[in-house]
Amino acid sequence: MDKKAISRAGFDALAKELKQLQETDRPAILAAVQTARELGDLSENAEYSSARERQRHIDARIRYLEDVIGNAQIIDTGNLSGDRIMFGAHVVVEDDDGNKMRCQILSDIEADGKNIVACTSPFGRALVGKCRGDTCVVRTPGGDREYEILEVIFK
């Protein structure tokens, strides 16, 4: 499987979540499953069913995080510089209506769609490689939108 870029901060947050799930949440839910199992008939035991469902969610999240962490290529965004938009850049853009937006270009795992935009999203792909003063067109469900790049900042 190909390595996926992720910032150091994003990687650290995922590693912290994984540790929490493995060391605290999973042992607690296993104890809850055992306690619920002791209450009797499992076919009509809502506490047991609920605990098992929660265990499945935790186990799935652990597997997902292990996969992401195992295939991560950590990019130290603090050492990046330049005038072209790339992974880790902070960007200020302005749309046709004069609305300004500031965001950072990171991985899809870290993206929140507002302050952090995935480099693989349509918006992120349209911005990557552009410089200050360039314009780009992003195809959205509501129609094409044009953005002018006002600033490219690396911190």
C-alpha positions, 0 to 999 in steps of 0.5 A: 500500500502506498504511504499517505502524507500526514503532518507531524501534528496529525500523526501525533493526534492519531497515535494519542487516540490509538493509545487511548483506545488500546490502553483505556477504552478497550479494556473498559468495554471488555469489562462492561461486556463481561459484566453484562454477560453475567446478567443472564440471557444474552438474547434479551440482554440490552446491556450486553448488546450495547456493550458488544456494539461499542466494542465492535466500534472501538475495535474497528477504529483501532484497526483503522488507526493502526492501518493509517499509522502504519502507512503514514509518511510524516511531513514536517510542515515546519520545515517547508517553504516556497511560493507554490501551494503544496502540502502544509501551506497556509493559503488565503483565497478570495472568491468571485463574491469577495469572500476571503477564506484562510485554510491549510492544505493537509491530508484527507485524514486531517481535513475538516473542510473549513480550516484544514482542506485535504490536498486530495479534495477538489478544492485542494487539487485546484490549489496545489501548485498555484502561486500568489496572484494565480486563480483557480476554478473549482467545480462544486455541486452548485457550479464552478467557483473561481478563487484568487490566491492572495497569500501562500504562507509556510509556518 
